[in-house]
Amino acid sequence: MRSEGKFYDDKNFPRGFNRSGVFTISESTLLENYGRTMSRLYSGEIEPMSEIERQFVAETSGQLNVQSDFAKCWVKYLNRTCNKVKSYTLCSSVRKQSQSFDDDSGGDDLDY
């Protein structure tokens, strides 16, 4: 695959791909070195020139199963940047009123 310069995504990964904790070292290297090409191939801005690029386009468009390292890395990148992460919590959003009891009576109102 051809390289068109370094690829950075400061919006989603401001500290870089390798420090994000999402990608392995090899995946972050692939994204940095070939990310621009993968992005342009995926969007259709450029046509594939090699067999690797044709396979990448076929895999990312769903024509083939994702098997190459380029396509696996790009699909992982798309899943992290395009899909909203759903998070669920176990706490309720309604606050309960706390009831306070005054125990200053000293026990005067006890029935014996």
Backbone as XML, in Angstrom:
<?xml version="1.0"?>
<chain id="A" units="angstrom">
  <residue number="1" name="MET">
    <atom name="N" x="0.861" y="-1.179" z="0.000"/>
    <atom name="CA" x="0.000" y="0.000" z="0.000"/>
    <atom name="C" x="0.903" y="1.236" z="0.000"/>
  </residue>
  <residue number="2" name="ARG">
    <atom name="N" x="0.493" y="2.217" z="-0.736"/>
    <atom name="CA" x="1.289" y="3.438" z="-0.834"/>
    <atom name="C" x="1.063" y="4.328" z="0.385"/>
  </residue>
  <residue number="3" name="SER">
    <atom name="N" x="2.065" y="5.092" z="0.704"/>
    <atom name="CA" x="1.979" y="6.007" z="1.835"/>
    <atom name="C" x="1.883" y="7.431" z="1.322"/>
  </residue>
  <residue number="4" name="GLU">
    <atom name="N" x="0.947" y="8.179" z="1.870"/>
    <atom name="CA" x="0.759" y="9.574" z="1.450"/>
    <atom name="C" x="1.097" y="10.535" z="2.582"/>
  </residue>
  <residue number="5" name="GLY">
    <atom name="N" x="1.999" y="10.161" z="3.447"/>
    <atom name="CA" x="2.373" y="11.013" z="4.570"/>
    <atom name="C" x="1.740" y="10.511" z="5.853"/>
  </residue>
  <residue number="6" name="LYS">
    <atom name="N" x="2.109" y="11.133" z="6.949"/>
    <atom name="CA" x="1.622" y="10.720" z="8.268"/>
    <atom name="C" x="0.150" y="11.068" z="8.435"/>
  </residue>
  <residue number="7" name="PHE">
    <atom name="N" x="-0.566" y="10.190" z="9.108"/>
    <atom name="CA" x="-1.993" y="10.362" z="9.370"/>
    <atom name="C" x="-2.178" y="10.576" z="10.860"/>
  </residue>
  <residue number="8" name="TYR">
    <atom name="N" x="-2.857" y="11.658" z="11.207"/>
    <atom name="CA" x="-3.143" y="11.962" z="12.608"/>
    <atom name="C" x="-4.632" y="12.252" z="12.750"/>
  </residue>
  <residue number="9" name="ASP">
    <atom name="N" x="-5.171" y="11.926" z="13.899"/>
    <atom name="CA" x="-6.564" y="12.241" z="14.214"/>
    <atom name="C" x="-6.563" y="12.906" z="15.585"/>
  </residue>
  <residue number="10" name="ASP">
    <atom name="N" x="-6.275" y="14.201" z="15.586"/>
    <atom name="CA" x="-6.162" y="14.930" z="16.849"/>
    <atom name="C" x="-7.500" y="15.089" z="17.554"/>
  </residue>
  <residue number="11" name="LYS">
    <atom name="N" x="-8.590" y="14.983" z="16.828"/>
    <atom name="CA" x="-9.907" y="15.111" z="17.448"/>
    <atom name="C" x="-10.223" y="13.911" z="18.328"/>
  </residue>
  <residue number="12" name="ASN">
    <atom name="N" x="-10.032" y="12.710" z="17.797"/>
    <atom name="CA" x="-10.380" y="11.499" z="18.522"/>
    <atom name="C" x="-9.219" y="10.908" z="19.321"/>
  </residue>
  <residue number="13" name="PHE">
    <atom name="N" x="-8.002" y="11.135" z="18.863"/>
    <atom name="CA" x="-6.815" y="10.604" z="19.525"/>
    <atom name="C" x="-5.778" y="11.721" z="19.665"/>
  </residue>
  <residue number="14" name="PRO">
    <atom name="N" x="-6.005" y="12.666" z="20.576"/>
    <atom name="CA" x="-5.117" y="13.832" z="20.676"/>
    <atom name="C" x="-3.689" y="13.488" z="21.101"/>
  </residue>
  <residue number="15" name="ARG">
    <atom name="N" x="-3.502" y="12.375" z="21.779"/>
    <atom name="CA" x="-2.162" y="11.989" z="22.220"/>
    <atom name="C" x="-1.510" y="11.006" z="21.254"/>
  </residue>
  <residue number="16" name="GLY">
    <atom name="N" x="-2.160" y="10.715" z="20.154"/>
    <atom name="CA" x="-1.618" y="9.801" z="19.164"/>
    <atom name="C" x="-2.239" y="8.425" z="19.280"/>
  </residue>
  <residue number="17" name="PHE">
    <atom name="N" x="-2.089" y="7.652" z="18.223"/>
    <atom name="CA" x="-2.666" y="6.309" z="18.202"/>
    <atom name="C" x="-1.948" y="5.378" z="19.168"/>
  </residue>
  <residue number="18" name="ASN">
    <atom name="N" x="-0.625" y="5.521" z="19.257"/>
    <atom name="CA" x="0.141" y="4.598" z="20.082"/>
    <atom name="C" x="-0.046" y="4.848" z="21.574"/>
  </residue>
  <residue number="19" name="ARG">
    <atom name="N" x="-0.488" y="6.017" z="21.979"/>
    <atom name="CA" x="-0.713" y="6.304" z="23.391"/>
    <atom name="C" x="-2.175" y="6.234" z="23.794"/>
  </residue>
  <residue number="20" name="SER">
    <atom name="N" x="-3.027" y="5.874" z="22.855"/>
    <atom name="CA" x="-4.455" y="5.870" z="23.136"/>
    <atom name="C" x="-4.889" y="4.680" z="23.978"/>
  </residue>
  <residue number="21" name="GLY">
    <atom name="N" x="-4.132" y="3.593" z="23.917"/>
    <atom name="CA" x="-4.529" y="2.385" z="24.617"/>
    <atom name="C" x="-5.530" y="1.555" z="23.844"/>
  </residue>
  <residue number="22" name="VAL">
    <atom name="N" x="-5.866" y="1.986" z="22.653"/>
    <atom name="CA" x="-6.846" y="1.293" z="21.819"/>
    <atom name="C" x="-6.146" y="0.371" z="20.829"/>
  </residue>
  <residue number="23" name="PHE">
    <atom name="N" x="-5.077" y="0.852" z="20.235"/>
    <atom name="CA" x="-4.401" y="0.137" z="19.165"/>
    <atom name="C" x="-3.090" y="-0.475" z="19.650"/>
  </residue>
  <residue number="24" name="THR">
    <atom name="N" x="-2.730" y="-1.597" z="19.040"/>
    <atom name="CA" x="-1.429" y="-2.189" z="19.316"/>
    <atom name="C" x="-0.354" y="-1.345" z="18.644"/>
  </residue>
  <residue number="25" name="ILE">
    <atom name="N" x="0.898" y="-1.662" z="18.915"/>
    <atom name="CA" x="1.996" y="-0.906" z="18.313"/>
    <atom name="C" x="1.971" y="-1.051" z="16.793"/>
  </residue>
  <residue number="26" name="SER">
    <atom name="N" x="1.743" y="-2.264" z="16.306"/>
    <atom name="CA" x="1.723" y="-2.460" z="14.850"/>
    <atom name="C" x="0.522" y="-1.769" z="14.201"/>
  </residue>
  <residue number="27" name="GLU">
    <atom name="N" x="-0.634" y="-1.773" z="14.893"/>
    <atom name="CA" x="-1.813" y="-1.089" z="14.355"/>
    <atom name="C" x="-1.598" y="0.420" z="14.321"/>
  </residue>
  <residue number="28" name="SER">
    <atom name="N" x="-1.003" y="0.974" z="15.362"/>
    <atom name="CA" x="-0.767" y="2.416" z="15.363"/>
    <atom name="C" x="0.243" y="2.810" z="14.288"/>
  </residue>
  <residue number="29" name="THR">
    <atom name="N" x="1.223" y="1.958" z="14.033"/>
    <atom name="CA" x="2.187" y="2.217" z="12.961"/>
    <atom name="C" x="1.498" y="2.180" z="11.600"/>
  </residue>
  <residue number="30" name="LEU">
    <atom name="N" x="0.617" y="1.192" z="11.398"/>
    <atom name="CA" x="-0.132" y="1.121" z="10.135"/>
    <atom name="C" x="-0.991" y="2.365" z="9.937"/>
  </residue>
  <residue number="31" name="LEU">
    <atom name="N" x="-1.678" y="2.786" z="10.991"/>
    <atom name="CA" x="-2.530" y="3.974" z="10.872"/>
    <atom name="C" x="-1.713" y="5.223" z="10.577"/>
  </residue>
  <residue number="32" name="GLU">
    <atom name="N" x="-0.617" y="5.396" z="11.263"/>
    <atom name="CA" x="0.206" y="6.593" z="11.040"/>
    <atom name="C" x="0.783" y="6.624" z="9.631"/>
  </residue>
  <residue number="33" name="ASN">
    <atom name="N" x="1.273" y="5.493" z="9.161"/>
    <atom name="CA" x="1.953" y="5.464" z="7.860"/>
    <atom name="C" x="1.014" y="5.347" z="6.662"/>
  </residue>
  <residue number="34" name="TYR">
    <atom name="N" x="-0.116" y="4.666" z="6.823"/>
    <atom name="CA" x="-0.998" y="4.405" z="5.686"/>
    <atom name="C" x="-2.424" y="4.903" z="5.900"/>
  </residue>
  <residue number="35" name="GLY">
    <atom name="N" x="-2.681" y="5.607" z="6.965"/>
    <atom name="CA" x="-4.023" y="6.060" z="7.289"/>
    <atom name="C" x="-4.621" y="7.000" z="6.259"/>
  </residue>
  <residue number="36" name="ARG">
    <atom name="N" x="-3.831" y="7.883" z="5.720"/>
    <atom name="CA" x="-4.348" y="8.794" z="4.689"/>
    <atom name="C" x="-4.798" y="8.025" z="3.455"/>
  </residue>
  <residue number="37" name="THR">
    <atom name="N" x="-3.989" y="7.063" z="3.045"/>
    <atom name="CA" x="-4.348" y="6.244" z="1.885"/>
    <atom name="C" x="-5.599" y="5.428" z="2.176"/>
  </residue>
  <residue number="38" name="MET">
    <atom name="N" x="-5.653" y="4.807" z="3.365"/>
    <atom name="CA" x="-6.824" y="4.003" z="3.713"/>
    <atom name="C" x="-8.078" y="4.863" z="3.765"/>
  </residue>
  <residue number="39" name="SER">
    <atom name="N" x="-7.962" y="6.072" z="4.294"/>
    <atom name="CA" x="-9.110" y="6.976" z="4.370"/>
    <atom name="C" x="-9.608" y="7.360" z="2.979"/>
  </residue>
  <residue number="40" name="ARG">
    <atom name="N" x="-8.693" y="7.684" z="2.113"/>
    <atom name="CA" x="-9.076" y="8.093" z="0.760"/>
    <atom name="C" x="-9.593" y="6.927" z="-0.071"/>
  </residue>
  <residue number="41" name="LEU">
    <atom name="N" x="-9.031" y="5.731" z="0.140"/>
    <atom name="CA" x="-9.561" y="4.545" z="-0.545"/>
    <atom name="C" x="-10.962" y="4.219" z="-0.041"/>
  </residue>
  <residue number="42" name="TYR">
    <atom name="N" x="-11.162" y="4.311" z="1.252"/>
    <atom name="CA" x="-12.452" y="3.990" z="1.856"/>
    <atom name="C" x="-13.542" y="4.952" z="1.381"/>
  </residue>
  <residue number="43" name="SER">
    <atom name="N" x="-13.183" y="6.237" z="1.275"/>
    <atom name="CA" x="-14.175" y="7.229" z="0.853"/>
    <atom name="C" x="-14.371" y="7.269" z="-0.659"/>
  </residue>
  <residue number="44" name="GLY">
    <atom name="N" x="-13.478" y="6.633" z="-1.408"/>
    <atom name="CA" x="-13.600" y="6.603" z="-2.862"/>
    <atom name="C" x="-12.930" y="7.772" z="-3.553"/>
  </residue>
  <residue number="45" name="GLU">
    <atom name="N" x="-12.148" y="8.556" z="-2.821"/>
    <atom name="CA" x="-11.451" y="9.693" z="-3.431"/>
    <atom name="C" x="-10.391" y="9.253" z="-4.428"/>
  </residue>
  <residue number="46" name="ILE">
    <atom name="N" x="-9.738" y="8.120" z="-4.149"/>
    <atom name="CA" x="-8.717" y="7.607" z="-5.059"/>
    <atom name="C" x="-9.067" y="6.167" z="-5.428"/>
  </residue>
  <residue number="47" name="GLU">
    <atom name="N" x="-8.540" y="5.735" z="-6.533"/>
    <atom name="CA" x="-8.746" y="4.367" z="-7.016"/>
    <atom name="C" x="-7.588" y="3.493" z="-6.544"/>
  </residue>
  <residue number="48" name="PRO">
    <atom name="N" x="-7.864" y="2.231" z="-6.247"/>
    <atom name="CA" x="-6.775" y="1.328" z="-5.842"/>
    <atom name="C" x="-5.819" y="1.067" z="-6.993"/>
  </residue>
  <residue number="49" name="MET">
    <atom name="N" x="-4.522" y="1.072" z="-6.678"/>
    <atom name="CA" x="-3.503" y="0.870" z="-7.704"/>
    <atom name="C" x="-2.844" y="-0.496" z="-7.617"/>
  </residue>
  <residue number="50" name="SER">
    <atom name="N" x="-2.876" y="-1.132" z="-6.465"/>
    <atom name="CA" x="-2.223" y="-2.426" z="-6.297"/>
    <atom name="C" x="-3.252" y="-3.455" z="-5.842"/>
  </residue>
  <residue number="51" name="GLU">
    <atom name="N" x="-2.822" y="-4.707" z="-5.821"/>
    <atom name="CA" x="-3.708" y="-5.782" z="-5.380"/>
    <atom name="C" x="-4.053" y="-5.629" z="-3.900"/>
  </residue>
  <residue number="52" name="ILE">
    <atom name="N" x="-3.119" y="-5.168" z="-3.093"/>
    <atom name="CA" x="-3.367" y="-4.947" z="-1.665"/>
    <atom name="C" x="-4.450" y="-3.893" z="-1.466"/>
  </residue>
  <residue number="53" name="GLU">
    <atom name="N" x="-4.384" y="-2.826" z="-2.250"/>
    <atom name="CA" x="-5.382" y="-1.760" z="-2.154"/>
    <atom name="C" x="-6.744" y="-2.236" z="-2.645"/>
  </residue>
  <residue number="54" name="ARG">
    <atom name="N" x="-6.782" y="-3.041" z="-3.695"/>
    <atom name="CA" x="-8.053" y="-3.595" z="-4.182"/>
    <atom name="C" x="-8.673" y="-4.518" z="-3.130"/>
  </residue>
  <residue number="55" name="GLN">
    <atom name="N" x="-7.837" y="-5.316" z="-2.489"/>
    <atom name="CA" x="-8.319" y="-6.203" z="-1.435"/>
    <atom name="C" x="-8.839" y="-5.389" z="-0.256"/>
  </residue>
  <residue number="56" name="PHE">
    <atom name="N" x="-8.150" y="-4.307" z="0.100"/>
    <atom name="CA" x="-8.586" y="-3.427" z="1.192"/>
    <atom name="C" x="-9.965" y="-2.846" z="0.901"/>
  </residue>
  <residue number="57" name="VAL">
    <atom name="N" x="-10.172" y="-2.356" z="-0.310"/>
    <atom name="CA" x="-11.458" y="-1.777" z="-0.690"/>
    <atom name="C" x="-12.555" y="-2.840" z="-0.645"/>
  </residue>
  <residue number="58" name="ALA">
    <atom name="N" x="-12.259" y="-4.032" z="-1.132"/>
    <atom name="CA" x="-13.250" y="-5.110" z="-1.129"/>
    <atom name="C" x="-13.603" y="-5.525" z="0.305"/>
  </residue>
  <residue number="59" name="GLU">
    <atom name="N" x="-12.612" y="-5.571" z="1.176"/>
    <atom name="CA" x="-12.863" y="-5.973" z="2.562"/>
    <atom name="C" x="-13.641" y="-4.913" z="3.336"/>
  </residue>
  <residue number="60" name="THR">
    <atom name="N" x="-13.299" y="-3.661" z="3.154"/>
    <atom name="CA" x="-13.978" y="-2.604" z="3.905"/>
    <atom name="C" x="-15.359" y="-2.284" z="3.342"/>
  </residue>
  <residue number="61" name="SER">
    <atom name="N" x="-15.611" y="-2.660" z="2.109"/>
    <atom name="CA" x="-16.943" y="-2.431" z="1.539"/>
    <atom name="C" x="-17.876" y="-3.614" z="1.770"/>
  </residue>
  <residue number="62" name="GLY">
    <atom name="N" x="-17.357" y="-4.701" z="2.336"/>
    <atom name="CA" x="-18.191" y="-5.852" z="2.653"/>
    <atom name="C" x="-18.237" y="-6.920" z="1.584"/>
  </residue>
  <residue number="63" name="GLN">
    <atom name="N" x="-17.473" y="-6.774" z="0.516"/>
    <atom name="CA" x="-17.461" y="-7.767" z="-0.543"/>
    <atom name="C" x="-16.690" y="-9.021" z="-0.139"/>
  </residue>
  <residue number="64" name="LEU">
    <atom name="N" x="-15.669" y="-8.841" z="0.708"/>
    <atom name="CA" x="-14.865" y="-9.949" z="1.224"/>
    <atom name="C" x="-14.846" y="-9.881" z="2.742"/>
  </residue>
  <residue number="65" name="ASN">
    <atom name="N" x="-14.545" y="-11.015" z="3.372"/>
    <atom name="CA" x="-14.353" y="-11.015" z="4.820"/>
    <atom name="C" x="-13.078" y="-10.246" z="5.164"/>
  </residue>
  <residue number="66" name="VAL">
    <atom name="N" x="-13.101" y="-9.547" z="6.265"/>
    <atom name="CA" x="-11.953" y="-8.756" z="6.689"/>
    <atom name="C" x="-10.868" y="-9.704" z="7.183"/>
  </residue>
  <residue number="67" name="GLN">
    <atom name="N" x="-9.743" y="-9.734" z="6.454"/>
    <atom name="CA" x="-8.638" y="-10.618" z="6.809"/>
    <atom name="C" x="-7.302" y="-9.911" z="6.845"/>
  </residue>
  <residue number="68" name="SER">
    <atom name="N" x="-7.097" y="-8.908" z="6.020"/>
    <atom name="CA" x="-5.793" y="-8.248" z="5.959"/>
    <atom name="C" x="-5.604" y="-7.344" z="7.169"/>
  </residue>
  <residue number="69" name="ASP">
    <atom name="N" x="-4.350" y="-7.106" z="7.513"/>
    <atom name="CA" x="-4.035" y="-6.239" z="8.647"/>
    <atom name="C" x="-4.499" y="-4.812" z="8.401"/>
  </residue>
  <residue number="70" name="PHE">
    <atom name="N" x="-4.406" y="-4.356" z="7.150"/>
    <atom name="CA" x="-4.857" y="-3.004" z="6.813"/>
    <atom name="C" x="-6.354" y="-2.846" z="7.082"/>
  </residue>
  <residue number="71" name="ALA">
    <atom name="N" x="-7.144" y="-3.792" z="6.610"/>
    <atom name="CA" x="-8.595" y="-3.706" z="6.776"/>
    <atom name="C" x="-9.000" y="-3.881" z="8.233"/>
  </residue>
  <residue number="72" name="LYS">
    <atom name="N" x="-8.375" y="-4.808" z="8.943"/>
    <atom name="CA" x="-8.676" y="-4.999" z="10.365"/>
    <atom name="C" x="-8.414" y="-3.723" z="11.149"/>
  </residue>
  <residue number="73" name="CYS">
    <atom name="N" x="-7.286" y="-3.111" z="10.863"/>
    <atom name="CA" x="-6.912" y="-1.868" z="11.549"/>
    <atom name="C" x="-7.892" y="-0.743" z="11.210"/>
  </residue>
  <residue number="74" name="TRP">
    <atom name="N" x="-8.269" y="-0.613" z="9.951"/>
    <atom name="CA" x="-9.174" y="0.461" z="9.545"/>
    <atom name="C" x="-10.575" y="0.256" z="10.116"/>
  </residue>
  <residue number="75" name="VAL">
    <atom name="N" x="-11.053" y="-0.978" z="10.139"/>
    <atom name="CA" x="-12.370" y="-1.266" z="10.718"/>
    <atom name="C" x="-12.364" y="-0.962" z="12.213"/>
  </residue>
  <residue number="76" name="LYS">
    <atom name="N" x="-11.286" y="-1.293" z="12.888"/>
    <atom name="CA" x="-11.161" y="-0.987" z="14.319"/>
    <atom name="C" x="-11.162" y="0.526" z="14.544"/>
  </residue>
  <residue number="77" name="TYR">
    <atom name="N" x="-10.454" y="1.251" z="13.677"/>
    <atom name="CA" x="-10.432" y="2.713" z="13.759"/>
    <atom name="C" x="-11.836" y="3.286" z="13.544"/>
  </residue>
  <residue number="78" name="LEU">
    <atom name="N" x="-12.545" y="2.785" z="12.535"/>
    <atom name="CA" x="-13.901" y="3.278" z="12.258"/>
    <atom name="C" x="-14.849" y="2.976" z="13.417"/>
  </residue>
  <residue number="79" name="ASN">
    <atom name="N" x="-14.738" y="1.795" z="14.003"/>
    <atom name="CA" x="-15.594" y="1.445" z="15.138"/>
    <atom name="C" x="-15.357" y="2.376" z="16.324"/>
  </residue>
  <residue number="80" name="ARG">
    <atom name="N" x="-14.127" y="2.786" z="16.519"/>
    <atom name="CA" x="-13.814" y="3.676" z="17.637"/>
    <atom name="C" x="-14.207" y="5.123" z="17.377"/>
  </residue>
  <residue number="81" name="THR">
    <atom name="N" x="-14.220" y="5.541" z="16.132"/>
    <atom name="CA" x="-14.476" y="6.949" z="15.842"/>
    <atom name="C" x="-15.904" y="7.231" z="15.381"/>
  </residue>
  <residue number="82" name="CYS">
    <atom name="N" x="-16.565" y="6.260" z="14.783"/>
    <atom name="CA" x="-17.890" y="6.507" z="14.219"/>
    <atom name="C" x="-19.036" y="6.035" z="15.093"/>
  </residue>
  <residue number="83" name="ASN">
    <atom name="N" x="-18.824" y="5.005" z="15.867"/>
    <atom name="CA" x="-19.899" y="4.447" z="16.679"/>
    <atom name="C" x="-19.921" y="5.087" z="18.059"/>
  </residue>
  <residue number="84" name="LYS">
    <atom name="N" x="-21.098" y="5.446" z="18.492"/>
    <atom name="CA" x="-21.266" y="5.997" z="19.834"/>
    <atom name="C" x="-21.131" y="4.869" z="20.846"/>
  </residue>
  <residue number="85" name="VAL">
    <atom name="N" x="-20.461" y="5.162" z="21.932"/>
    <atom name="CA" x="-20.297" y="4.176" z="22.991"/>
    <atom name="C" x="-21.451" y="4.325" z="23.961"/>
  </residue>
  <residue number="86" name="LYS">
    <atom name="N" x="-22.157" y="3.236" z="24.172"/>
    <atom name="CA" x="-23.266" y="3.260" z="25.115"/>
    <atom name="C" x="-22.737" y="2.855" z="26.480"/>
  </residue>
  <residue number="87" name="SER">
    <atom name="N" x="-23.097" y="3.622" z="27.470"/>
    <atom name="CA" x="-22.702" y="3.253" z="28.828"/>
    <atom name="C" x="-23.945" y="3.217" z="29.696"/>
  </residue>
  <residue number="88" name="TYR">
    <atom name="N" x="-23.975" y="2.270" z="30.565"/>
    <atom name="CA" x="-25.108" y="2.078" z="31.443"/>
    <atom name="C" x="-24.633" y="2.215" z="32.880"/>
  </residue>
  <residue number="89" name="THR">
    <atom name="N" x="-25.492" y="2.781" z="33.691"/>
    <atom name="CA" x="-25.167" y="2.904" z="35.107"/>
    <atom name="C" x="-26.233" y="2.197" z="35.919"/>
  </residue>
  <residue number="90" name="LEU">
    <atom name="N" x="-25.900" y="1.888" z="37.137"/>
    <atom name="CA" x="-26.828" y="1.190" z="38.008"/>
    <atom name="C" x="-27.417" y="2.109" z="39.066"/>
  </residue>
  <residue number="91" name="CYS">
    <atom name="N" x="-27.181" y="3.373" z="38.964"/>
    <atom name="CA" x="-27.734" y="4.300" z="39.943"/>
    <atom name="C" x="-28.959" y="4.993" z="39.344"/>
  </residue>
  <residue number="92" name="SER">
    <atom name="N" x="-29.861" y="5.395" z="40.206"/>
    <atom name="CA" x="-31.067" y="6.056" z="39.722"/>
    <atom name="C" x="-30.811" y="7.546" z="39.590"/>
  </residue>
  <residue number="93" name="SER">
    <atom name="N" x="-31.617" y="8.175" z="38.785"/>
    <atom name="CA" x="-31.432" y="9.600" z="38.565"/>
    <atom name="C" x="-32.266" y="10.433" z="39.540"/>
  </residue>
  <residue number="94" name="VAL">
    <atom name="N" x="-33.160" y="9.799" z="40.278"/>
    <atom name="CA" x="-34.012" y="10.511" z="41.228"/>
    <atom name="C" x="-33.368" y="10.417" z="42.600"/>
  </residue>
  <residue number="95" name="ARG">
    <atom name="N" x="-33.172" y="11.554" z="43.211"/>
    <atom name="CA" x="-32.595" y="11.556" z="44.550"/>
    <atom name="C" x="-33.704" y="11.381" z="45.573"/>
  </residue>
  <residue number="96" name="LYS">
    <atom name="N" x="-33.452" y="10.533" z="46.521"/>
    <atom name="CA" x="-34.422" y="10.320" z="47.580"/>
    <atom name="C" x="-34.189" y="11.362" z="48.667"/>
  </residue>
  <residue number="97" name="GLN">
    <atom name="N" x="-35.284" y="11.843" z="49.227"/>
    <atom name="CA" x="-35.193" y="12.806" z="50.320"/>
    <atom name="C" x="-34.732" y="12.063" z="51.565"/>
  </residue>
  <residue number="98" name="SER">
    <atom name="N" x="-33.713" y="12.563" z="52.189"/>
    <atom name="CA" x="-33.263" y="11.913" z="53.417"/>
    <atom name="C" x="-34.161" y="12.356" z="54.565"/>
  </residue>
  <residue number="99" name="GLN">
    <atom name="N" x="-34.520" y="11.409" z="55.375"/>
    <atom name="CA" x="-35.381" y="11.698" z="56.521"/>
    <atom name="C" x="-34.507" y="11.770" z="57.755"/>
  </residue>
  <residue number="100" name="SER">
    <atom name="N" x="-34.645" y="12.847" z="58.470"/>
    <atom name="CA" x="-33.862" y="12.984" z="59.699"/>
    <atom name="C" x="-34.809" y="12.893" z="60.885"/>
  </residue>
  <residue number="101" name="PHE">
    <atom name="N" x="-34.368" y="12.202" z="61.864"/>
    <atom name="CA" x="-35.146" y="12.025" z="63.072"/>
    <atom name="C" x="-34.451" y="12.769" z="64.199"/>
  </residue>
  <residue number="102" name="ASP">
    <atom name="N" x="-35.230" y="13.558" z="64.902"/>
    <atom name="CA" x="-34.688" y="14.247" z="66.073"/>
    <atom name="C" x="-34.855" y="13.346" z="67.278"/>
  </residue>
  <residue number="103" name="ASP">
    <atom name="N" x="-33.791" y="13.088" z="67.939"/>
    <atom name="CA" x="-33.836" y="12.232" z="69.123"/>
    <atom name="C" x="-33.547" y="13.066" z="70.365"/>
  </residue>
  <residue number="104" name="ASP">
    <atom name="N" x="-34.047" y="14.300" z="70.385"/>
    <atom name="CA" x="-33.814" y="15.201" z="71.512"/>
    <atom name="C" x="-34.889" y="15.061" z="72.583"/>
  </residue>
  <residue number="105" name="SER">
    <atom name="N" x="-35.823" y="14.184" z="72.402"/>
    <atom name="CA" x="-36.950" y="14.103" z="73.340"/>
    <atom name="C" x="-36.512" y="13.537" z="74.686"/>
  </residue>
  <residue number="106" name="GLY">
    <atom name="N" x="-35.443" y="12.830" z="74.722"/>
    <atom name="CA" x="-34.952" y="12.295" z="75.962"/>
    <atom name="C" x="-35.777" y="11.128" z="76.473"/>
  </residue>
  <residue number="107" name="GLY">
    <atom name="N" x="-36.666" y="10.630" z="75.674"/>
    <atom name="CA" x="-37.449" y="9.449" z="76.062"/>
    <atom name="C" x="-38.651" y="9.806" z="76.892"/>
  </residue>
  <residue number="108" name="ASP">
    <atom name="N" x="-39.143" y="11.054" z="76.860"/>
    <atom name="CA" x="-40.271" y="11.459" z="77.676"/>
    <atom name="C" x="-41.583" y="10.883" z="77.164"/>
  </residue>
  <residue number="109" name="ASP">
    <atom name="N" x="-41.687" y="10.593" z="75.888"/>
    <atom name="CA" x="-42.971" y="10.169" z="75.347"/>
    <atom name="C" x="-43.048" y="8.655" z="75.176"/>
  </residue>
  <residue number="110" name="LEU">
    <atom name="N" x="-42.323" y="7.895" z="75.965"/>
    <atom name="CA" x="-42.411" y="6.451" z="75.915"/>
    <atom name="C" x="-43.528" y="5.958" z="76.793"/>
  </residue>
  <residue number="111" name="ASP">
    <atom name="N" x="-44.304" y="5.036" z="76.334"/>
    <atom name="CA" x="-45.375" y="4.430" z="77.111"/>
    <atom name="C" x="-44.867" y="3.174" z="77.786"/>
  </residue>
  <residue number="112" name="TYR">
    <atom name="N" x="-44.998" y="3.122" z="79.148"/>
    <atom name="CA" x="-44.607" y="1.918" z="79.892"/>
    <atom name="C" x="-45.774" y="1.263" z="80.491"/>
  </residue>
</chain>
